[in-house]
Amino acid sequence: MIIYNGPVEDPIENPSEKFIIDLIFDKDESYWKQGSGDSCFEVEGCEERLILFYDEPYGFFIMRHPDYLVTLNKNVEIETVEHLVGGEPMKIPTCSYVDREMAYRIIKEFITTKSVPKFIEWIDLYNIDFDHGF
């Protein structure tokens, strides 16, 4: 079973392919500024879940929970972006955002294989040199 928890709606069990495509390619930043400010995919039998949200103009932030592992793009100058999660500002490095196509690939691989994709580099969020506030 796959569960999608969005920022405002009730959890959705086994979301359709069309739902996921719409979520990734058609929802704009305003969707992720509602309610909790984030969403996640949980897959039965997988210890991790993917937490995600979207910020213009950066793209999708995807984090592996509970280990706070994030994607890493070494070709981006690191700046700090704030996104409200549960009403509290979460600071994000720009090097951890991915475009819509990559976000879709990561989520599709996760829910299909029940494991975290290995085709992209992951790093502990707090091992990145940025103003994280801690």
Secondary structure, DSSP 8 states (H G I E B T S, - for coil): -EEEE-SSS--EES--HHHHHHHHHT--HHHHTSTTS-EEEEETT-S-EEEEEEETTTEEEEEEETTTEEE--TTS---EEEEEETTEEEEEEGGGEE-HHHHHHHHHHHHHHSS--SSS-EEEGGGS-S----
